[in-house]
Amino acid sequence: MKAPDYVIEAVLDTVKWAMVYCRNYSIDERADIRLVYEIMDAVHDIPDQVYRWSDDDGLDLIRLHLGCFNYSKWKGAPNLVQYFDDALDRARA
């Protein structure tokens, strides 16, 4: 079963935002590649989650994956869980 459309919209928005952040961050030659790795590690499985959807724990599983990126470890880094929750609110509106 696939996720509801509003979840898919929020997932796509969040993954896109993470990619844009990594692109902009990594333009600097001094950028720490570990930050990019950690964001990619947190989001790489998220698109697949929308096609292996469970109404019981689908949102929690997405948040769990996104939460694997410890944004507080990196100055100015995005909080992926908060962004996803905000994207969900926008998609539901």
N, C-alpha and C positions, 0 to 999 in steps of 0.2 A: 504494500500500500504506500502511496506517496503522501507527503505532507500537504496540509491545506495551502492554498495559493498565497495567503498572507505570510505564512512561514517561509515559503520558497522566495517570496519577494524580499523578506528581511534577511534571509541567508545570502542571497545574491548581492544585496546592498552591502552587507557586512564583509563578505569576501572581497568584493570590489574595493571597498574602502581600505581593507588591509593591504591589498596589492598596491594601490596608489600610495599608501603610506610607505611601504617598502621601497617602491620605485623612487619616491622623493627622498627618502632617508639615504638610500644607497648611492645617490649621485655624488656624494662627498667621498673622496678617496679615503678619508680617515674613518669612514663609517665602520662600526663594529658588525661584522658579518654574522656574529652570533645572534644579534637582535633579529635580523632577517630570517635566520634559520628557525628561531623560536616562534616567530609569527607564522611562518610557513608550516611548521610542525603542528601548531594549534589549529590551523584552518584547512589543512590538506584533505581531511576526511569529511568535512562539513557538507559539501555538495552531495556526497553519496548518502549521507544521513537522511536527506529528504526523500530518497527512494526506498529506504528501509525504515519507514516511519512507524512509530508506535505512539498511539494516542496516550498511552500510559506514561511514557517517560521521554518522548521525543524532544521536547523543549529542554528538559533537564540534561539530556545527553549532549545536545548542541552546546548548552552553557558549560558543561563539564569540559568539552574539547576546547572551547574558546578560553576558558579559565586556566588552561594549561600554560597560557602565555602570561607570565608574571610581569605585568606592565609597571609595577612599582619598582622593579629592578632597573628600569631604564628611564632616564630623565626625559620627560615629554612624550613618552610612548603611549599609545592608545589603550584604553580599557575596552577590550573586545566584547566582553560580556555586556557592559553598559551600552556600548554602541548597538549591539544586537537587540537588547531590550528596547532601546529607543526606536530602532528600525521596525520592530514588531508593532510598537505603538503607532508609528506613521502608517504602516501597511494596513492596520486595522481601521484606521480613521476613514 
